[in-house]
């Protein structure tokens, strides 16, 4: 399940409207709708608020996703441009 689907599922499971959740998160209902539809990626601040309000364990979400989000410094590819 991707993040937008999970947010929508948890919101509906708790019977919270888009408008109410948007007020709690301090964003617009339209922006929240776009997040749920995976049309936009939420900022870290908004994502953190959504996780807290909906009681989503972020570790569970990140472990559920095969895609690596962060790359440690020692594993980054170094790009060198010629003069």
Secondary structure, DSSP 4 states (H G I P E B T S, - for coil): --HHHHHHHHHHHTT--HHHHHHHHTS-HHHHHHHHTTSSPPPHHHHHHHHHHTT--HHHHHHH--S-----GGGSPP-----
